[in-house]
Amino acid sequence: MTIDFSGKVVIITGGAGGLGKAFTLEFARLGAQVVCNDLDPAAGAAVVAEAEGLPGAIHFVGGSMALPETCDAIVARAAELGGADVLCNNVGIQPPTSYVPAHELDDGLWDAILTVNLKSYFWMVKRCIPAMQAKGRGVIINTASVQGLQSQKGAAAYAASKGGIIAMTRQLALEYAEDNIRVVAIAPGTFDTPLLRDVAAGIPDKGYMERLRQAYPMKRFGQPEEMARVVAFLASDGASFMTGECVTVDGGIMAQGGWAQ
């Protein structure tokens, strides 16, 4: 099956680094006009430069997804290009300092994680749905995590945000099915991204990451490009009868389950 997003407008939040960067470049390779948001303007400039010569193009909009005005700016840029056909709610934060028992977690850090990881998804949906309804179709892909399905100690806010994304995905899928708007979540396992390296650097146990790697049935972490190919398929007409699902891409870790480690 050939996937072609020529003439389509795709929004990706958190799109200049990690998994988001891979999504941004994949959609540009497939011909899309990609509106890419990121907090880091240098990373945004770098991904725009990397996409030069690709069939599509990247339009960078900087700003924090903790601010509703950033959402306004992203959607306004997409409207200039014809309005969003695909929304990839991908932004997420996972500060190493948040990995503490729940009763020790600072309220402000809880609020920051839930605002970026979950509330910004709601904000973006509110702003993108009208254009999708006007077009008579659309796709929303929400980045959750295996930690929204099966968690671990010390990740109260992050796990709550990812579980909330999965629940919201189901609700939105039912809400907008009759508008021909599909809503799907993805649950990545551990991928080799800068966020992973930041988390590793903040954990005192320096052997943890290697133990985690060995816990995966495939004995490796995923590469961002592997996730990007799945996302492009889910956004394509090849997945036209899929909505309300959470697609796990995790090298088999959820199939194995924690008891087997």
C-alpha positions, -999 to 999 in steps of 0.1 A, spaced: 0 0 0 13 34 -10 7 61 16 5 97 3 -3 128 23 2 153 -6 -23 181 -1 -29 172 35 -22 194 66 -8 176 96 -3 191 130 23 176 154 28 189 189 62 183 204 73 177 169 110 187 168 125 161 190 123 124 199 93 105 186 77 138 174 107 146 152 104 112 135 66 118 130 73 153 115 99 140 90 78 109 81 48 130 72 70 155 52 85 125 33 49 115 25 41 149 10 23 166 39 23 202 49 34 197 86 27 223 113 53 214 139 53 228 174 81 226 199 93 245 229 128 246 215 132 270 186 167 257 178 153 221 174 125 235 153 150 252 129 170 220 127 140 198 118 129 224 91 165 223 77 165 185 77 133 184 57 146 205 29 142 186 -4 114 163 9 81 162 -10 63 180 19 72 210 40 75 218 77 61 250 92 74 256 127 54 272 155 73 276 187 58 278 222 49 259 253 19 236 251 11 245 287 -3 278 272 -36 279 253 -23 307 231 3 283 217 -26 261 206 -42 291 190 -11 299 170 -6 264 158 -42 261 146 -41 295 130 -10 284 110 -27 253 99 -58 273 88 -36 294 65 -26 261 49 -61 249 45 -69 235 80 -58 204 98 -65 170 82 -45 151 109 -37 161 145 -10 143 162 -12 152 199 23 140 208 38 165 233 48 151 266 70 158 296 85 133 320 108 152 344 132 130 363 123 148 395 87 135 392 99 99 398 91 99 435 64 82 457 30 99 451 29 115 485 62 132 479 52 146 445 50 184 444 15 197 435 30 221 409 49 193 392 17 172 390 -2 202 375 26 208 350 27 172 338 -11 169 335 -14 202 317 12 194 290 5 157 287 -33 157 288 -49 192 289 -31 204 258 -45 174 239 -80 186 249 -72 222 239 -59 210 205 -90 188 199 -113 217 207 -95 239 182 -91 213 154 -125 196 154 -145 224 137 -122 224 106 -124 186 104 -161 187 106 -162 213 78 -140 190 57 -162 160 65 -133 139 78 -102 140 100 -78 119 121 -66 125 156 -37 104 170 -29 108 207 4 96 221 -2 77 252 22 51 266 24 16 279 25 33 313 -11 42 307 -18 5 306 6 -10 332 26 13 354 54 12 379 64 28 412 72 65 411 53 76 380 20 88 395 15 119 373 30 105 341 9 73 343 -22 93 352 -17 115 322 -12 86 298 -42 67 312 -63 98 308 -52 100 271 -64 65 264 -97 71 281 -102 104 263 -93 88 230 -122 63 234 -146 91 243 -136 113 214 -139 84 190 -175 79 200 -182 116 200 -171 122 164 -175 89 146 -206 102 127 -185 132 116 -161 107 99 -133 118 124 -112 89 136 -95 91 170 -67 66 178 -41 64 206 -7 49 204 11 33 234 48 33 227 71 12 249 106 24 255 121 42 225 156 56 222 149 93 224 165 123 242 137 121 268 148 86 277 183 97 281 172 126 303 153 102 325 183 78 326 206 107 337 182 116 365 179 81 380 206 72 406 205 35 397 228 36 366 221 -1 359 184 4 355 183 12 318 202 -19 309 179 -41 330 150 -24 313 164 -31 279 169 -68 288 134 -70 301 120 -64 266 114 -97 246 132 -82 216 162 -72 239 163 -36 226 145 -3 227 125 10 197 138 35 172 116 66 166 113 58 129 96 25 137 69 44 156 66 70 129 57 44 103 29 31 125 16 66 130 16 73 92 -4 41 86 -29 50 113 -34 84 98 -39 70 63 -69 55 46 -54 21 52 -67 24 87 -101 39 77 -121 15 99 -100 20 130 -112 43 158 -113 43 195 -83 19 198 -50 21 216 -23 6 194 7 -7 214 41 -6 198 64 -20 225 87 -48 214 65 -73 232 67 -59 268 30 -58 273 25 -93 260 51 -105 284 38 -87 315 57 -76 345 53 -110 363 76 -127 337 106 -104 343 
